[in-house]
Amino acid sequence: MKLRELPMRLWCLALLVRSGRARGQTTVEYMLMLATVVAMVVIFGVMFHRKIAGGFFTVVGMIIGSSAAPR
């Protein structure tokens, strides 16, 4: 039996059930993608935290040094 053959009330109910399932599935998929991206960022941060911090402090030092130079 196809959705078009059902009475209107049952058709609406079937449509709501199908859309809720798809919405939940989409939410789970987005959460899995978000968890993957967060895990990759954390792993990257743990592996390269010294280089990241060194680069940050180099840029800060250059900014502070350039403002302290006499004109």
trRosetta pair geometry for C-beta under 8 A, 3 or more apart (Angstrom, degrees):
i j d omega theta_ij theta_ji phi_ij phi_ji
1 5 5.3 -120 -165 75 84 130
1 6 6.8 90 152 -61 118 85
2 5 5.1 96 60 1 76 103
2 6 7.9 -132 100 -14 47 85
3 6 5.9 -49 -160 16 42 115
3 11 5.7 97 180 -134 84 91
3 14 6.0 -159 -123 101 100 143
3 15 7.4 88 -156 -64 136 85
4 11 7.6 51 -104 -115 25 132
6 10 4.3 -113 173 93 120 114
6 11 4.5 157 87 -65 111 80
6 14 6.5 91 55 0 169 141
7 10 5.1 80 60 18 80 104
7 11 6.7 -145 95 -12 35 93
8 11 5.4 -57 -143 35 29 116
8 12 6.4 30 159 -20 65 103
9 12 6.0 -53 -152 33 29 109
9 13 6.6 26 151 -15 62 107
10 13 5.5 -54 -147 39 35 113
10 14 6.1 36 154 -19 68 106
11 14 5.8 -55 -147 37 29 110
11 15 6.3 31 153 -21 63 107
12 15 5.6 -55 -148 36 30 114
12 16 6.5 32 154 -19 64 104
13 16 5.8 -53 -150 34 31 111
13 17 6.5 30 154 -17 64 105
14 17 5.8 -54 -148 37 32 111
14 18 6.3 29 156 -16 66 108
15 18 5.9 -56 -145 39 29 109
15 19 6.2 23 159 -15 65 109
16 19 6.0 -58 -141 40 28 105
16 20 6.2 28 160 -20 64 108
17 20 6.0 -56 -147 35 27 110
17 21 6.5 26 156 -18 62 107
18 21 5.9 -57 -150 35 30 110
18 22 6.4 25 155 -15 65 108
19 22 5.7 -55 -146 40 34 109
19 23 6.1 37 154 -23 67 106
20 23 5.6 -52 -144 35 31 112
20 24 6.4 29 157 -16 64 106
21 24 5.9 -56 -149 38 29 109
21 25 6.3 30 152 -20 64 107
22 25 5.5 -53 -145 37 33 113
22 26 6.3 36 154 -21 65 104
23 26 5.7 -53 -149 35 30 112
23 27 6.5 33 151 -20 63 104
24 27 5.6 -51 -148 33 34 113
24 28 6.5 33 154 -17 65 104
25 28 5.8 -54 -150 36 32 110
25 29 6.4 33 152 -19 65 106
26 29 5.6 -54 -148 36 32 112
26 30 6.4 30 155 -16 66 105
27 30 5.9 -56 -148 38 30 108
27 31 6.3 30 154 -18 65 107
28 31 5.7 -55 -146 38 31 112
28 32 6.4 33 154 -20 65 105
29 32 5.8 -53 -149 35 31 111
29 33 6.5 30 153 -16 64 104
30 33 5.7 -53 -147 37 34 110
30 34 6.2 35 153 -20 66 107
31 34 5.6 -52 -144 38 32 113
31 35 6.2 34 155 -20 65 105
32 35 5.7 -51 -145 36 30 111
32 36 6.5 33 153 -20 62 104
33 36 5.7 -54 -151 34 32 113
33 37 6.4 29 154 -16 66 105
34 37 5.8 -54 -147 37 32 109
34 38 6.2 31 155 -17 66 107
35 38 5.8 -54 -144 39 30 111
35 39 6.2 33 156 -21 64 107
36 39 5.8 -55 -147 36 29 111
36 40 6.4 27 155 -18 63 106
37 40 5.7 -55 -150 36 31 111
37 41 6.4 31 153 -18 66 106
38 41 5.7 -55 -147 37 32 111
38 42 6.3 31 154 -18 66 106
39 42 5.8 -54 -146 37 30 111
39 43 6.3 30 155 -17 65 107
40 43 5.7 -54 -145 38 31 110
40 44 6.1 33 155 -19 65 108
41 44 5.7 -54 -145 39 29 113
41 45 6.2 31 154 -20 64 108
42 45 5.7 -55 -146 38 29 112
42 46 6.3 28 156 -18 65 105
43 46 5.9 -54 -147 36 30 109
43 47 6.2 24 157 -16 64 110
44 47 5.9 -61 -145 40 27 108
44 48 6.1 -23 172 24 66 112
45 48 6.9 -80 -131 57 20 77
45 49 5.6 49 169 -76 65 91
45 52 7.0 -37 -134 7 66 161
46 49 6.3 -16 -132 -27 20 114
48 51 4.8 -52 -172 46 87 113
48 52 5.5 92 125 -28 91 99
49 52 5.6 -55 -142 39 32 113
49 53 6.1 30 160 -16 67 108
50 53 6.0 -56 -144 40 28 107
50 54 6.1 30 155 -20 64 110
51 54 5.6 -53 -142 38 30 114
51 55 6.2 31 158 -18 64 106
52 55 6.0 -56 -149 37 27 109
52 56 6.4 29 152 -21 62 107
53 56 5.6 -54 -147 35 32 114
53 57 6.3 24 158 -12 66 107
54 57 6.1 -60 -146 41 28 103
54 58 6.2 33 153 -24 64 107
55 58 5.5 -52 -146 33 31 116
55 59 6.6 30 156 -17 64 103
56 59 6.0 -58 -155 35 30 107
56 60 6.4 27 151 -15 65 108
57 60 5.4 -50 -142 40 38 113
57 61 6.1 43 155 -22 66 104
58 61 5.7 -54 -148 37 28 112
58 62 6.4 29 153 -19 63 105
59 62 5.7 -53 -149 35 32 111
59 63 6.5 31 153 -18 65 105
60 63 5.7 -56 -149 36 32 110
60 64 6.2 26 156 -13 67 108
61 64 5.9 -56 -141 42 30 106
61 65 5.8 30 159 -20 66 112
62 65 5.7 -54 -138 41 27 112
62 66 6.2 26 161 -21 63 108
63 66 6.1 -56 -145 34 26 107
63 67 6.7 17 158 -12 61 108
64 67 6.1 -63 -151 39 30 105
64 68 6.3 20 156 -15 66 113
65 68 6.0 -64 -144 39 30 106
65 69 6.8 45 156 -42 63 97
66 69 6.0 -36 -154 4 34 117
